[in-house]
Each structure stands twice: as structure tokens, then as C-alpha cells.
Amino acid sequence: MEQRISDIQNKTVVVAPLDWGLGHATRCIPIIKELLKNNNTCIIATSGRSLELLKQEFPSCIYEEIPAYGITYSKSAFGMIWKLLFQIPKSLITKNKESKIADELVKKYNVDCIISDNRFGMYSKLCKSIFITHQIRIRLPLLFRWLEYPFYLINKRMISKFNECWIPDYAGTKNLSGILSHSWSVPHSHFIGPLTGRESTVCVNTFDVVAILSGPEPQRTIFENKLRAILPTLPYKSCLVRGVLASKNYSAQVGNCTIQTFATNSEINKLLCGSKLIISRAGYSSIMDYEKLGIKAVLVPTPGQSEQEYLGKYLQHKPNYWCINQCKLTKKLPEIIKEVLGKK
């Protein structure tokens, strides 16, 4: 990553992460840090929680709020597939708005470079444009898997409008994304290594197990309710971070489990470094965090999100990772925790 950014010095750069969850924003943190170190002026263009997070991390940067994609999800895995498909037109409208905004920002700030994390419309012919993604091949549900190559061709065409494509993964066999980044290619692509803003720190092991919840509703709540029924009953000291927006951070002790409303970015870093086992969704940004910190993790893919389902199954064959379907949590999670941490 440093090698690619070393060429960008004393420039004005727009960084535009996608606003689906916080993963795209968190993996832009090391990029923004490196840009600032190289004496660049950073304009951060995003929306929602991603905007708020990056404002906390980089209060001195310039911020532009741009349209959110506003994607909603279903309670069931099957329903989610169709709901996402029906929202494609809305995504295309947002993409077209982004293209106009990108040109406006270039003219307004005399921008030299745009770095877009999965926002297909955030590019401009008026300056250098860089696209960040680990999904060259978009994983589809089994029923639609025959469409993966046509989808790849569409994906390739959109990414090819950018001057470069940065892939946040290793180039070799020790990669984290499997076929998502390593089966098919796009022009001008570069493997820049995993992106994470997490730093390894020496912490006291406060908890045996830490569960960090994230992602869209209603699946976040379903995941929380299942963990609330499991963790307090186990003989291990655990913490459940609900991951919801609130004005106050409430904390409660239920059995052996501490349940808190949310955690700041720095608090999550301490929880990660101070626990023996993490439970979370199988989001790629979280996986990059765990890989850097050498953390053992139980991955629970969001039902219906084929990318997470693939990553969970792919990584469970590597050291330090286990994967459980959400519907099997009650039976399998206690068994895996006992296997990893030993009997108490």
C-alpha cells in the first residue's frame, strides 16, 4: 500500500468509501494516514456512519456528504437475494449522481486524484481515479452462479474506467479473498496487501470471548438475540458489543456476559487485542483486522450475503478461523468455544 501511495505527494486527494456498513471506511483509515503523512490534502466524501467515523479519526480533514446508497435487507436469506436484485435500479441512480459530484469536487477543490472504495460513480476524467475492491468476481447465490462471468464482465467494464484498481489482499497463495480476487482479472490492477487501521497493542486478557455485532437490520438484531441466549450461560467471561447508534453507551451484566451498546474504534482495538476469541460477521474488512492482529475468530456470515458465506467457508480451512451458519449457532458455537478455549 505504501508503495502505491508514495507516488502521491503534495496533492489534493478525494477519498470516497462506500457507506454499506463501516468496513469500507475503516479500511480507508490507513490510506488516509499515509496520504496525510505524504503532505497531501484529503477531502473525505461519504455518508452516514462512515462519515461520522472518519470525522472522529481525522477531524482536520475536509468533508463532503454525498448520497447514500440506502440499501435495505430482508429477514430471510432467500428474501435478501430478491430484495438486493430489486434495488439495482436505485444503485444505478446513485452511481450516476456520483459521477456528477466527482466532477464538481474536482473543480471545487482542484483535485489531483480520487480514491474510491467501491463507489463506481466516484471517478472523473479530469484527474487520476483509483478504485479499491477485493471483489473482482462477484459471488452470487447458487441459483444464479451461472451469471458470475457475465457479472464479472460488467464489473470489469466499470472498473476499467478508473486509471488503477487496488486490491487489498496478498498476491500469492496466502491470500484472504480466494476466488473473489484471484480467479479473474481487471486492467491496471495491483495487490496492495490487506488494509487495516488496527494496531497490535499489549492488553490484559479482559474477556475470553468478544462478540462484535455489525451489519444491516434486521439481521443484526437476529444475530444479537441468538448470542444473548448463548453467551451468558457459558462458563467463559464474554462481552457482546451490540453495535447500534445511541446517545449513551449502556452496559449490563447478564450471567457471564457484559453487554454494551457500542464501542469506539479505539475501544474495539483494545477488545480485539485483549480477548482470546472473537465472534463476528464474515466481513472482509473485519477479516483483514484479524489477520493483522493474529486473532482467532468465529465467522458468522450474514444470511443471504453470498460473499460472506464464501469467505467464511474459504477461511475455515486456514488456521485461526471457524465458520458457523447463523441458524446453527445455538448448537455449534458452544462446541467451538470449548474446542478453542478448553474446558472450564
Beta strands, then each sheet from edge to edge (+ up, - down):
strand 1: 12-17
strand 2: 41-46
strand 3: 62-65
strand 4: 113-117
strand 5: 128-132
strand 6: 164-167
strand 7: 189-191
strand 8: 207-212
strand 9: 238-241
strand 10: 251-254
strand 11: 257-260
strand 12: 275-280
strand 13: 297-299
strand 14: 321-323
sheet 1: 3+ 2+ 1+ 4+ 5+ 6+ 7+
sheet 2: 10+ 11- 9- 8- 12- 13- 14-
end
